[in-house]
Amino acid sequence: MSAREFHSLYCTARGPGQQPGELEFRAVSPGTTEEMTTAVRRAVTERPSLVHAHDGVYVTARSAGTGEGEHVVHALVAPDAGPYGPIRPAQLWDAPWWVTGPAPSGECPAVPAEPETGFGVEALREWVLGQRDGESWLLAVHSAIDGGAPRVVFVSEDPGAVARWIAAATLLLPQESALEVGFQVFATDPQATGADVLALRPDQAGSLVDQSGVAVFNLVTGERWEGEPSAAAQHWVPRFLRADPFDVVDAVELSHRFAAGRGADRPNAADRLAAGVVALGEPVAGDDAAMALAEWLCAPPAVSGVDVLDPVLTAVLAADPGAQVLAGLAEAELERAGQVRIALLRAEIGEIVRGTRADDRSPLTPRPWTTAEAERATALVENAADAVLPERMDLLLRTAARFDVHPRLDGFRQAAERFVAWWSHHPDAGVDPERWTCAPELLGLLRDALARRLQGPDADEVRQAIEDRWWRLLAPTVSDPFEPLDAAVASAAVAAGGSARQETVEAFRALLRAPERPGTEEAVYDALFGASQPTLGELSDFLAELPSTAVSDALAQRAFRVLARSTVNGRYLDVLRMLSHHLGDRKDLRTLWEDDSKLRVWLSNHRKKGAGAGSLGDISSTVLGARADKLVAALLDADPQESTGTIAACGEELPQTLVRALPAVWNDEDVDRDRRDRAVVLAFVCAWSDSATATVRAAFDRELEAWVHKHEHPDFRRVSRLLRGVDAEHATAWHEWLREVVQRGPKRDRTRRVARRLFGSRER
């Protein structure tokens, strides 16, 4: 037999000599198995008008009386659901091919698959519509059969009416589920049958209708189960009664395929909505439905994108959903992702133009636009710029950047100029160009607007706004010290300090290296330091960029004002040297410059002659202190023995300078260890020197004692070796001094003893 046919079995019930409920098979179609006959025996326990069961195989049977005390039962058996096709078993009531008479032989023909029904889908729909409260009854019947009650019982005199309600309800189940619903119309022994759905005559109902959990539909009295209609029933029943019922049945089937594709047992609301879109061509109504379908598209079942996802997406977009719906959909992996993002961009722009959006949205996952999509998105932003209020332009431009859209200034120039005019009057508006894709162009317009206002009646207001706010935004754009706006911005940035000061000073210093206009030096200086004086380091670096002949008298006067408020140090003397041609009658500065020149000559000679470089006695302590780093470096670079000779030849001023400078060397952990040891040696030799005063000796004693307490014997030995290389007597004195320090006698007594032992014969 073909797999597309039903096995057919003819049998009789309650014939002569048979026990009640016992069947006698009179004819079967070829290939009928014992399993099939057993399944029929279990399903047809009495003489029901119509029965359906699933017991390893599917059995649908109908019985009819012969008028001779027998009932002829015609049973269809299928090993799987295939022969039913889209037909629900209850539709087979009153089919014309049922056998109602005795079998002519022991073999009967099979019944073709998808046989003619007793009532079709359209006829069922019309019948339900013709019943009183038909829609609410179908809602209840479908809900009860679809899991709403453990058992469903119909009370009726008319088996055809019961069959129609069962057929209509099961049409709104997927075929696989519908074939699992067992029913028996009529049941003479309801307690003995395991069918999910029973039909009883009024005189048979008895107490069964009062049992808990039983959903009763009494077609005689009109009373029915009042359970809550299921979500599926509320969705499909109205459509079945008003739309094409065949399409609705297909949609029901499709919704269950969607659920299975997600790994779910039953469809959810989104599965049903999607099935309605695909099978019924339904539009998406309302944001709730759009949101449900958007979430469904973000995690779709395993289905064809072209046949299913594309029409669902089209329906969602056609509903013109809000930005919240589209935002979730924009992250879905869809072939038409660009179209979704354009729809989302349009929705967000609409909110901005209407003034209903004031918040920032979450970043979007970067995705490239096609050329056509990029053009459409850009046009959306540019066109919206003409409609948006100036105070909301920042939000529009940030939204464009979020979508990686680059609006062109020529596409919205008038709107941009209107916005910039407003912006220039509202420096505290919270506008953030760093989040725009067209920031350079709009910053250029802003500069033009502020430059014009600086030349007008509200110039003071603009300068104050530059100091308070605008400099942060415009500092990276300054380039022309002769331009009032750039000068005002640079001065404010430098006055603010920190990295902004450093970056602005460096940017303008570059102009000094190749000035193109006369007076560039003064213009740069005034632009940088118009609101705050330079540090000595900044002044030194500034002047270092210029040849000495390029330092004008006007610039020198500015520099002298800085020196007048500064302490003399190395940078001070560097600046003074660069201003030497402008000293005029400033005797104090000239004296410093001359002493510094002498020291520079001495340092040069020291590199060549060592101790023969001469004395430093005629150089002021101020200059020696300012150049202490260079003096110490020169002494430490030389051989220790030679450096001790230099110290001895330099008079009293040098040791006083070294008292402060040498401890700074040996306390610096970043300095090489050998160099730190040499600093200790020079300090001890200075204290041993005949020219050292008691004050210098005491100062070195304190510093050296502090060094001892921080170091160990290996450090002492290294210093001792260096001192031995200078003079054995120095090494001996070192050891005695160390003993005095380690013994830690009272400070006053110890100092007195050390002075007597080490320096006694040499004290003056």
C-alpha positions as MATLAB code, in Angstrom:
seq = 'MSAREFHSLYCTARGPGQQPGELEFRAVSPGTTEEMTTAVRRAVTERPSLVHAHDGVYVTARSAGTGEGEHVVHALVAPDAGPYGPIRPAQLWDAPWWVTGPAPSGECPAVPAEPETGFGVEALREWVLGQRDGESWLLAVHSAIDGGAPRVVFVSEDPGAVARWIAAATLLLPQESALEVGFQVFATDPQATGADVLALRPDQAGSLVDQSGVAVFNLVTGERWEGEPSAAAQHWVPRFLRADPFDVVDAVELSHRFAAGRGADRPNAADRLAAGVVALGEPVAGDDAAMALAEWLCAPPAVSGVDVLDPVLTAVLAADPGAQVLAGLAEAELERAGQVRIALLRAEIGEIVRGTRADDRSPLTPRPWTTAEAERATALVENAADAVLPERMDLLLRTAARFDVHPRLDGFRQAAERFVAWWSHHPDAGVDPERWTCAPELLGLLRDALARRLQGPDADEVRQAIEDRWWRLLAPTVSDPFEPLDAAVASAAVAAGGSARQETVEAFRALLRAPERPGTEEAVYDALFGASQPTLGELSDFLAELPSTAVSDALAQRAFRVLARSTVNGRYLDVLRMLSHHLGDRKDLRTLWEDDSKLRVWLSNHRKKGAGAGSLGDISSTVLGARADKLVAALLDADPQESTGTIAACGEELPQTLVRALPAVWNDEDVDRDRRDRAVVLAFVCAWSDSATATVRAAFDRELEAWVHKHEHPDFRRVSRLLRGVDAEHATAWHEWLREVVQRGPKRDRTRRVARRLFGSRER';
ca = [
       0.000    0.000    0.000;
       1.192    3.504   -0.729;
       2.452    5.602    2.156;
      -0.073    8.184    0.988;
      -3.068    5.943    1.766;
      -4.997    4.929    4.870;
      -5.293    1.296    5.833;
      -8.976    0.448    5.840;
     -10.637   -2.022    8.227;
     -14.305   -3.173    8.243;
     -15.620   -4.735   11.404;
     -18.846   -5.319   13.254;
     -19.737   -4.748   16.887;
     -22.227   -6.644   19.075;
     -23.057   -9.245   16.520;
     -24.569  -12.625   17.463;
     -22.391  -14.375   20.029;
     -20.207  -11.309   20.700;
     -19.635   -9.701   24.051;
     -20.414   -5.965   24.331;
     -17.525   -3.896   22.921;
     -15.951   -6.833   21.105;
     -15.134   -6.293   17.415;
     -15.095   -8.807   14.612;
     -12.947   -7.827   11.636;
     -14.694   -8.690    8.370;
     -12.300   -7.107    5.882;
      -8.953   -5.269    5.890;
      -6.908   -3.573    3.205;
      -3.649   -5.194    2.064;
      -0.700   -4.692    4.437;
      -2.764   -4.228    7.569;
      -0.751   -5.388   10.591;
      -1.703   -6.908   13.914;
      -0.553   -3.680   15.594;
      -3.171   -1.832   13.587;
      -6.015   -4.200   14.431;
      -5.025   -4.040   18.105;
      -5.052   -0.223   18.008;
      -8.536   -0.289   16.473;
      -9.797   -2.688   19.179;
      -8.494   -0.326   21.904;
      -9.940    2.804   20.274;
     -13.402    1.432   19.375;
     -14.610    0.106   22.706;
     -18.331    0.629   22.084;
     -20.358    1.856   19.145;
     -19.325    5.493   18.860;
     -20.561    7.615   16.015;
     -17.008    8.957   15.473;
     -13.757    8.230   17.262;
     -10.113    9.276   16.878;
      -7.111    8.031   18.839;
      -3.360    7.888   18.654;
      -1.893    4.670   20.002;
       1.346    4.072   18.148;
      -0.665    4.545   14.977;
      -3.477    6.947   14.173;
      -7.018    5.549   14.184;
     -10.128    7.381   12.979;
     -13.351    5.363   12.852;
     -17.087    5.741   12.342;
     -19.867    3.298   13.110;
     -23.347    2.893   11.658;
     -26.216    0.567   12.542;
     -27.347   -2.094   10.014;
     -30.853   -2.507   11.367;
     -30.076   -6.116   12.302;
     -28.629   -5.467   15.759;
     -25.147   -4.988   14.445;
     -23.060   -1.887   13.986;
     -20.660   -1.652   11.104;
     -17.426    0.081   12.069;
     -15.218    1.525    9.346;
     -11.771    2.357   10.690;
      -8.908    4.231    9.020;
      -5.409    3.555   10.272;
      -2.215    5.491    9.428;
       1.272    4.819   10.795;
       2.018    8.557   10.656;
       0.304   11.867   10.018;
       1.070   11.926    6.303;
      -2.245   10.605    4.897;
      -4.257   13.227    6.808;
      -2.499   16.122    5.100;
      -4.176   19.322    6.371;
      -7.390   17.480    7.339;
      -8.441   17.297   10.982;
     -10.056   13.966   11.924;
     -13.353   15.521   13.024;
     -13.803   16.929    9.513;
     -14.375   13.351    8.300;
     -17.837   13.156    9.899;
     -20.402   12.689    7.165;
     -17.735   11.973    4.522;
     -19.420   10.133    1.624;
     -16.957    7.227    1.428;
     -17.568    5.745    4.895;
     -18.726    2.101    4.589;
     -22.036    1.424    6.316;
     -22.892   -2.028    5.013;
     -21.420   -5.526    5.253;
     -18.117   -6.262    3.561;
     -18.417   -8.198    0.298;
     -15.142  -10.079    0.942;
     -12.266  -10.371    3.412;
     -10.242   -7.723    1.610;
     -11.225   -4.112    1.177;
      -9.621   -1.193   -0.635;
      -7.427    1.364    1.078;
      -8.704    4.938    1.412;
      -6.667    7.531   -0.501;
      -4.758   10.171    1.494;
      -6.490   13.466    2.159;
      -9.911   12.037    1.369;
     -13.026   14.065    0.791;
     -14.294   15.554    4.047;
     -17.786   15.819    5.428;
     -17.346   19.562    5.833;
     -14.507   21.775    4.590;
     -12.739   24.660    6.180;
     -14.945   27.380    4.715;
     -18.084   25.473    5.583;
     -16.887   25.168    9.168;
     -16.203   28.876    9.365;
     -19.680   29.682    8.061;
     -21.280   27.192   10.429;
     -19.564   28.758   13.468;
     -20.632   32.217   12.346;
     -24.174   30.919   12.110;
     -24.237   29.719   15.708;
     -25.464   31.906   18.511;
     -22.420   33.477   20.174;
     -20.371   31.362   17.782;
     -17.166   33.358   18.228;
     -17.192   33.200   22.012;
     -18.043   29.467   21.889;
     -15.135   28.784   19.541;
     -12.843   30.815   21.799;
     -13.872   28.648   24.736;
     -13.797   25.302   22.895;
     -10.379   25.973   21.376;
      -8.970   27.192   24.714;
     -10.268   24.116   26.531;
      -8.964   21.625   23.944;
      -5.628   23.458   23.675;
      -4.637   22.650   27.244;
      -7.206   24.714   29.111;
      -8.821   21.673   30.789;
      -7.759   18.071   31.423;
     -10.917   16.807   29.723;
     -13.581   18.291   27.491;
     -17.144   16.957   27.473;
     -19.868   17.875   24.997;
     -23.493   17.128   25.860;
     -25.605   16.876   22.723;
     -28.135   14.881   20.747;
     -26.391   15.855   17.496;
     -23.037   14.168   16.774;
     -22.551   16.383   13.729;
     -22.624   19.537   15.822;
     -20.051   18.101   18.215;
     -17.847   17.037   15.303;
     -18.002   20.548   13.863;
     -16.943   22.197   17.133;
     -14.050   19.734   17.485;
     -13.048   20.235   13.856;
     -13.138   24.041   14.082;
     -11.154   24.044   17.335;
      -8.500   21.641   16.062;
      -8.093   23.567   12.802;
      -6.547   26.270   14.993;
      -3.955   23.801   16.273;
      -0.985   22.693   14.194;
      -1.714   19.416   12.450;
       0.692   17.451   14.639;
      -1.055   18.643   17.801;
      -4.520   18.257   16.313;
      -3.896   14.582   15.549;
      -2.877   14.057   19.171;
      -6.347   15.114   20.387;
      -8.338   11.916   20.941;
     -12.112   12.135   20.922;
     -15.141    9.840   21.081;
     -18.608   10.799   19.869;
     -20.726    9.326   21.531;
     -19.261    7.418   24.458;
     -21.549    4.846   26.070;
     -19.067    4.167   28.870;
     -17.264    7.495   29.507;
     -15.371    6.143   32.513;
     -13.755    3.431   30.396;
     -12.415    5.595   27.582;
      -9.216    7.606   27.770;
     -10.202   10.118   25.080;
      -9.402   13.770   25.743;
     -12.724   14.900   24.295;
     -16.026   13.091   24.844;
     -19.522   13.602   23.551;
     -22.381   12.282   25.627;
     -26.102   12.204   25.142;
     -28.044   14.095   27.808;
     -29.245   10.911   29.481;
     -25.610    9.643   29.686;
     -23.930   12.726   31.133;
     -24.683   11.866   34.724;
     -22.169   13.069   37.281;
     -19.296   13.352   34.803;
     -20.202   16.910   33.940;
     -19.819   17.919   37.587;
     -16.311   16.568   38.023;
     -13.527   19.041   38.778;
     -11.337   19.988   35.846;
     -13.870   18.914   33.206;
     -14.782   21.598   30.670;
     -18.434   21.006   29.769;
     -20.125   22.359   26.646;
     -23.841   21.586   26.783;
     -25.228   22.084   23.295;
     -28.735   21.349   24.548;
     -28.948   23.983   27.293;
     -26.383   26.439   25.919;
     -24.330   26.317   29.097;
     -20.574   26.182   28.607;
     -17.229   26.290   30.320;
     -16.287   29.821   31.351;
     -12.525   29.415   31.601;
     -10.145   32.177   30.558;
      -9.603   32.136   26.771;
      -6.024   31.356   25.844;
      -3.797   33.916   24.136;
      -3.661   31.694   21.065;
      -7.456   31.464   20.893;
      -7.859   35.214   21.242;
      -5.369   35.683   18.432;
      -6.550   33.074   15.911;
     -10.327   32.733   16.394;
     -11.224   36.267   15.221;
      -8.947   35.856   12.226;
     -10.408   32.450   11.365;
     -13.900   33.943   11.330;
     -13.019   37.101    9.375;
     -10.018   36.389    7.174;
      -9.354   33.646    4.659;
      -9.669   30.555    6.898;
      -7.212   28.531    4.812;
      -4.568   31.221    5.278;
      -5.283   31.297    8.999;
      -4.764   27.527    9.251;
      -1.459   27.973    7.405;
      -0.514   30.801    9.780;
      -1.228   28.599   12.813;
       1.030   25.917   11.392;
       3.724   28.490   10.624;
       3.661   29.941   14.136;
       4.430   26.501   15.558;
       7.293   26.073   13.100;
       8.686   29.362   14.356;
       8.425   28.173   17.945;
      10.162   24.903   17.082;
      12.871   26.886   15.295;
      13.521   28.728   18.561;
      13.543   25.476   20.513;
      10.211   26.276   22.216;
       7.236   23.941   22.716;
       4.579   26.533   21.989;
       4.417   29.750   19.991;
       4.588   33.054   21.773;
       2.862   36.267   20.764;
       5.709   37.274   18.442;
       5.596   33.900   16.653;
       1.881   34.406   16.020;
       2.388   37.986   14.854;
       5.163   36.954   12.496;
       3.040   34.114   11.106;
       0.198   36.563   10.543;
       2.497   38.866    8.602;
       3.880   36.078    6.425;
       0.776   33.946    5.851;
      -1.988   36.565    6.088;
      -0.163   39.679    4.939;
      -1.245   41.430    8.127;
       0.132   44.875    8.914;
       1.852   45.547   12.224;
      -0.459   47.509   14.484;
       0.923   49.496   17.395;
       4.263   49.846   19.129;
       3.720   46.774   21.301;
       3.398   44.533   18.262;
       6.310   46.280   16.559;
       8.499   45.848   19.636;
       7.602   42.162   19.931;
       8.482   41.567   16.275;
      11.665   43.620   16.554;
      12.816   41.422   19.429;
      11.758   38.367   17.423;
      13.884   39.527   14.479;
      16.866   40.059   16.758;
      16.802   36.353   17.682;
      14.839   34.747   14.837;
      14.074   31.052   14.431;
      15.979   28.990   11.907;
      13.948   30.002    8.862;
      14.510   31.435    5.428;
      15.421   35.090    5.603;
      13.958   35.895    2.206;
      10.638   34.110    2.779;
      10.090   35.040    6.414;
      12.445   37.630    7.905;
      12.248   39.984    4.969;
       8.441   40.326    4.936;
       8.356   40.625    8.739;
      10.958   43.367    8.664;
       9.086   45.120    5.875;
       5.891   45.046    7.931;
       7.648   46.402   11.027;
       9.217   49.255    9.092;
       5.928   50.020    7.343;
       4.336   50.521   10.759;
       6.628   53.494   11.310;
       7.557   52.326   14.818;
       9.180   54.537   17.397;
      12.897   54.861   18.026;
      12.797   52.463   20.960;
      11.584   49.645   18.702;
      14.067   50.406   15.952;
      16.995   50.750   18.371;
      16.706   47.104   19.350;
      16.154   46.051   15.753;
      19.234   47.974   14.603;
      21.489   45.519   16.433;
      19.996   42.454   14.695;
      22.064   40.586   12.103;
      19.809   41.316    9.135;
      20.578   41.624    5.450;
      18.732   44.933    5.422;
      20.493   46.317    8.500;
      21.272   49.547    6.676;
      17.600   50.146    5.948;
      16.770   49.568    9.608;
      19.398   52.062   10.701;
      18.089   54.653    8.310;
      14.615   54.148    9.772;
      16.041   54.498   13.286;
      17.938   57.623   12.288;
      14.753   59.093   10.821;
      12.835   58.290   14.018;
      15.465   59.829   16.296;
      15.713   62.914   14.115;
      11.939   63.264   14.334;
      12.144   63.253   18.123;
      14.889   65.879   18.057;
      12.972   68.168   15.707;
       9.799   67.802   17.774;
      11.726   68.486   20.958;
      10.689   65.224   22.603;
      14.167   63.787   22.992;
      16.763   65.168   25.366;
      18.794   62.134   26.310;
      21.774   60.411   24.796;
      21.259   56.980   23.312;
      23.481   53.937   23.713;
      26.299   53.584   21.159;
      25.492   51.563   18.066;
      27.614   48.670   16.932;
      29.720   50.043   14.040;
      28.476   48.909   10.640;
      29.518   50.212    7.235;
      27.003   52.034    5.054;
      26.669   51.300    1.375;
      27.214   54.337   -0.825;
      23.491   54.743   -1.397;
      22.670   54.304    2.293;
      25.306   56.829    3.330;
      23.858   59.378    0.921;
      20.322   58.832    2.233;
      21.458   59.086    5.857;
      23.462   62.243    5.168;
      20.507   63.863    3.417;
      18.276   63.075    6.413;
      20.621   64.931    8.775;
      21.209   67.875    6.441;
      17.492   68.356    5.806;
      16.689   68.098    9.510;
      19.227   70.817   10.306;
      16.971   73.356    8.609;
      14.079   72.409   10.888;
      15.801   71.943   14.228;
      16.043   74.713   16.808;
      19.586   76.030   17.349;
      19.676   74.762   20.936;
      19.042   71.213   19.663;
      21.556   71.257   16.810;
      24.229   69.756   19.071;
      21.979   66.765   19.746;
      21.322   66.358   16.019;
      25.032   66.408   15.216;
      25.838   63.981   18.034;
      23.156   61.676   16.696;
      24.716   61.891   13.231;
      28.077   60.903   14.695;
      26.461   57.992   16.534;
      25.293   56.688   13.160;
      28.650   57.488   11.509;
      26.997   60.060    9.270;
      29.096   62.962    7.994;
      26.881   65.933    7.104;
      28.448   68.331    4.616;
      28.574   72.011    5.538;
      27.406   73.028    2.069;
      24.332   70.855    2.625;
      23.133   72.884    5.629;
      25.195   76.068    5.611;
      22.375   78.466    6.487;
      21.257   76.282    9.393;
      24.870   75.941   10.536;
      25.405   79.700   10.499;
      22.164   80.227   12.410;
      23.284   77.685   15.000;
      26.776   79.172   15.325;
      25.350   82.679   15.782;
      23.291   81.335   18.693;
      26.204   79.290   20.020;
      28.563   82.277   20.070;
      26.180   83.947   22.553;
      25.826   80.815   24.714;
      29.308   79.616   25.679;
      27.890   77.610   28.599;
      25.306   75.703   26.544;
      27.128   72.400   26.982;
      27.788   71.974   23.258;
      30.392   69.271   22.626;
      31.989   69.434   19.148;
      34.276   66.507   19.947;
      31.223   64.318   19.389;
      30.496   65.664   15.906;
      31.760   64.357   12.581;
      31.763   67.867   11.081;
      33.435   69.668   13.992;
      36.265   71.387   12.044;
      33.841   73.106    9.668;
      31.551   74.374   12.448;
      34.479   75.456   14.615;
      35.636   77.528   11.657;
      32.224   79.223   11.543;
      32.361   79.769   15.306;
      35.767   81.425   15.034;
      34.402   83.754   12.370;
      31.421   84.662   14.554;
      33.545   85.351   17.650;
      36.105   87.313   15.625;
      33.342   89.589   14.356;
      31.965   90.080   17.845;
      35.451   90.974   19.145;
      35.386   93.922   16.767;
      31.941   95.039   17.903;
      30.320   96.658   20.915;
      30.252   93.479   23.018;
      34.003   92.828   22.702;
      34.498   92.861   26.497;
      31.778   90.256   26.935;
      33.417   88.048   24.311;
      36.873   88.377   25.889;
      35.431   87.343   29.234;
      33.684   84.386   27.605;
      36.976   83.403   25.969;
      38.717   83.440   29.348;
      35.917   81.488   30.996;
      35.003   78.967   28.340;
      35.927   79.390   24.691;
      39.686   78.941   25.082;
      39.242   75.245   25.963;
      37.488   74.644   22.687;
      39.530   76.914   20.443;
      43.063   76.508   21.822;
      43.947   73.715   19.348;
      42.925   75.992   16.449;
      45.072   79.058   17.187;
      47.835   79.863   14.714;
      48.099   83.638   14.143;
      49.327   85.847   17.024;
      48.331   88.945   15.045;
      44.695   87.761   14.973;
      42.861   89.208   18.022;
      40.808   86.048   18.524;
      43.861   83.783   18.458;
      45.749   86.108   20.787;
      42.867   86.184   23.268;
      42.464   82.400   23.161;
      46.208   81.783   23.540;
      46.482   84.158   26.499;
      43.575   82.447   28.239;
      44.967   78.967   27.586;
      48.400   79.925   28.932;
      46.865   81.578   31.985;
      44.936   78.367   32.705;
      48.216   76.464   33.127;
      48.750   72.719   32.887;
      49.017   70.913   29.592;
      47.018   73.630   27.802;
      49.742   76.163   28.677;
      52.537   73.860   27.529;
      50.852   72.970   24.258;
      49.936   76.555   23.407;
      53.405   77.906   24.217;
      55.004   75.200   22.097;
      52.616   75.835   19.190;
      53.427   79.552   19.077;
      57.146   79.141   19.742;
      57.332   77.324   16.441;
      56.429   80.600   14.710;
      59.624   82.170   16.069;
      61.846   79.775   14.167;
      60.865   81.197   10.799;
      58.952   84.463   11.308;
      57.223   85.707    8.192;
      56.129   89.140    9.442;
      57.931   91.964   11.259;
      57.095   92.135   14.933;
      56.312   88.411   15.138;
      58.403   88.055   18.322;
      56.458   90.722   20.230;
      53.125   89.482   18.845;
      53.838   85.922   19.941;
      55.029   87.043   23.378;
      51.961   89.200   23.962;
      49.611   86.489   22.673;
      51.122   83.914   25.006;
      51.726   85.998   28.081;
      49.148   88.747   27.802;
      47.263   87.399   30.814;
      50.097   85.741   32.768;
      53.846   86.257   33.018;
      56.174   83.554   31.715;
      58.278   81.495   34.054;
      62.036   81.884   33.791;
      62.132   78.564   31.969;
      59.512   79.671   29.471;
      61.247   83.015   28.996;
      64.589   81.304   28.487;
      63.125   78.856   25.962;
      61.338   81.683   24.181;
      64.483   83.782   23.794;
      66.531   80.733   22.849;
      64.486   80.476   19.674;
      65.769   83.900   18.577;
      69.172   85.021   17.439;
      70.567   87.623   19.890;
      70.211   90.297   17.248;
      66.490   89.471   16.885;
      65.703   90.422   20.480;
      64.183   93.867   20.137;
      64.421   96.447   22.878;
      60.643   96.201   23.374;
      60.923   92.467   23.896;
      63.913   92.952   26.229;
      61.895   95.348   28.368;
      59.204   92.688   28.754;
      61.877   90.185   29.785;
      63.443   92.567   32.330;
      60.052   92.884   34.018;
      60.015   89.104   34.468;
      63.557   89.129   35.906;
      62.635   91.839   38.354;
      60.188   89.442   40.017;
      62.397   86.366   39.873;
      65.059   84.747   42.036;
      68.539   84.480   40.578;
      69.210   80.951   39.396;
      70.666   79.274   36.352;
      67.705   80.116   34.135;
      67.844   83.725   35.315;
      71.489   83.987   34.266;
      70.727   82.284   30.920;
      68.089   84.919   30.180;
      70.422   87.699   31.335;
      73.100   86.487   28.944;
      70.616   86.616   26.035;
      69.715   90.186   27.019;
      73.292   91.376   27.416;
      72.978   93.864   24.534;
      70.117   95.600   26.310;
      71.539   95.941   29.844;
      72.184   99.648   29.484;
      72.781  101.276   32.888;
      71.355   98.419   34.940;
      74.475   98.033   37.140;
      73.124   95.248   39.306;
      72.228   93.138   36.294;
      75.478   93.953   34.555;
      77.447   92.836   37.651;
      75.577   89.520   37.657;
      76.192   89.104   33.935;
      79.924   89.861   34.333;
      80.291   87.418   37.250;
      78.473   84.775   35.263;
      80.788   85.398   32.329;
      83.813   84.980   34.621;
      82.393   81.733   35.968;
      81.793   80.426   32.474;
      85.400   81.232   31.625;
      86.557   79.511   34.825;
      84.528   76.386   34.003;
      86.034   76.311   30.535;
      89.562   76.655   31.964;
      88.838   74.001   34.593;
      88.065   71.490   31.909;
      91.494   72.197   30.422;
      93.709   72.983   33.429;
      91.966   71.512   36.484;
      93.283   73.083   39.706;
      95.202   75.650   37.658;
      91.995   77.330   36.524;
      92.405   79.957   39.227;
      90.354   81.272   42.136;
      86.624   82.000   42.278;
      87.039   84.485   45.095;
      85.967   87.525   43.078;
      82.699   85.916   41.866;
      79.650   86.638   43.979;
      78.059   83.940   46.059;
      74.795   84.692   44.241;
      76.247   83.606   40.894;
      78.086   80.657   42.438;
      74.822   79.487   44.021;
      72.902   79.975   40.785;
      75.462   77.875   38.878;
      76.050   75.345   41.669;
      74.886   72.493   39.454;
      77.531   73.291   36.854;
      80.244   73.737   39.491;
      79.445   70.408   41.143;
      79.275   68.676   37.783;
      82.725   70.024   36.858;
      84.219   68.904   40.179;
      82.677   65.449   40.080;
      83.724   64.919   36.480;
      87.386   65.457   37.453;
      89.675   63.127   39.397;
      88.988   63.440   43.172;
      92.578   64.443   43.921;
      92.418   67.147   41.292;
      89.033   68.359   42.528;
      90.336   68.695   46.103;
      93.133   70.844   44.770;
      90.617   72.999   42.928;
      88.574   73.495   46.090;
      91.687   74.486   48.043;
      92.589   77.070   45.382;
      89.169   78.706   45.130;
      88.935   80.514   48.421;
      86.049   80.657   50.849;
      83.072   81.146   48.499;
      83.114   77.747   46.812;
      82.794   75.626   50.014;
      79.809   77.691   51.088;
      78.153   76.844   47.772;
      79.062   73.173   48.028;
      77.489   72.849   51.495;
      74.097   73.045   49.784;
      74.941   71.399   46.478;
      76.861   68.238   47.426;
      74.199   66.724   49.753;
      71.706   67.160   46.948;
      73.883   64.853   44.827;
      74.431   62.057   47.333;
      70.752   62.082   48.359;
      69.592   61.600   44.765;
      69.020   57.875   44.159;
      68.958   58.458   40.410;
      72.608   59.577   40.428;
      75.272   56.971   39.731;
      76.701   55.440   42.961;
      80.311   56.337   42.170;
      79.307   59.951   41.617;
      77.472   60.031   44.954;
      80.572   58.629   46.682;
      82.709   61.375   45.107;
      80.275   63.998   46.451;
      80.834   62.609   49.976;
      84.611   62.727   49.447;
      84.512   66.362   48.303;
      82.344   67.342   51.260;
      84.815   65.770   53.700;
      87.769   67.434   51.970;
      85.976   70.799   52.090;
      85.585   70.380   55.837;
      89.300   69.438   56.112;
      90.364   72.435   54.007;
      92.390   75.233   55.674;
      90.030   77.788   54.060;
      86.858   76.260   55.546;
      85.207   78.349   58.203;
      83.781   76.901   61.391;
      80.310   77.438   59.971;
      81.116   75.458   56.833;
      82.735   72.669   58.899;
      79.721   72.402   61.187;
      77.340   72.374   58.237;
      79.261   69.595   56.502;
      79.469   67.678   59.788;
      75.663   67.672   60.041;
      75.133   66.608   56.436;
      77.817   63.917   56.551;
      76.510   62.534   59.840;
      73.053   62.243   58.252;
      74.659   60.347   55.360;
      76.396   57.938   57.762;
      73.163   57.036   59.514;
      71.606   56.038   56.155;
      74.518   53.892   54.914;
      76.443   50.744   55.795;
      80.089   49.701   56.174;
      80.580   48.829   52.469;
      79.657   52.431   51.636;
      82.130   53.719   54.242;
      84.896   51.592   52.745;
      84.300   52.889   49.225;
      84.615   56.486   50.437;
      87.736   55.539   52.391;
      89.406   54.138   49.258;
      88.657   57.329   47.343;
      90.062   59.469   50.192;
      93.201   57.338   50.331;
      93.708   58.133   46.650;
      93.608   61.809   47.500;
      95.716   61.792   50.685;
      96.381   59.096   53.309;
      95.953   61.690   56.049;
      92.405   62.372   54.783;
      91.572   58.666   54.998;
      92.850   58.490   58.579;
      90.794   61.511   59.551;
      87.767   59.895   57.913;
      88.086   56.768   60.047;
      88.460   58.757   63.275;
      85.464   60.883   62.394;
      83.389   57.794   61.640;
      84.252   56.352   65.064;
      83.133   59.551   66.736;
      79.829   59.478   64.842;
      79.184   55.779   65.534;
      79.911   56.189   69.255;
      77.130   58.787   69.206;
      78.429   60.959   71.997;
      76.449   64.038   72.987;
      76.159   66.283   69.987;
      77.889   69.318   71.487;
      80.809   67.356   72.985;
      81.224   65.244   69.884;
      81.343   68.267   67.620;
      83.934   69.891   69.862;
      86.164   66.763   69.909;
      85.898   66.321   66.154;
      86.885   69.917   65.601;
      89.913   69.526   67.884;
      91.123   66.267   66.376;
      90.485   66.913   62.723;
      90.938   70.609   62.419;
      92.578   71.655   65.664;
      95.925   72.878   64.407;
      94.289   74.476   61.406;
      91.535   76.454   63.140;
      92.013   80.179   63.040;
];
